[in-house]
C-alpha cells in the first residue's frame, strides 16, 4: 500500500469511529430525557396532577 492510501484509510476509520461515538452520545442523552420524563409522569400521577406533555401529543383515536 502507498502512504497516501494508508493515511486515507486511517482517516476514514477515525471519521467512522467519531460518528459512532456521536450516535452513542445522542442515544444516551435521549435515554436520560426519556427517563426524566417518565419520572415526572410518575410523580404527577402520585400527586394527582395532570401529566405535562413535553413532546409530541398522544395519538388521537379515530372518531369516525
Residue pairs with C-beta under 8 A, 6 or more apart in sequence:
37 54
37 55
40 51
40 52
41 51
44 50
44 51
44 52
45 51
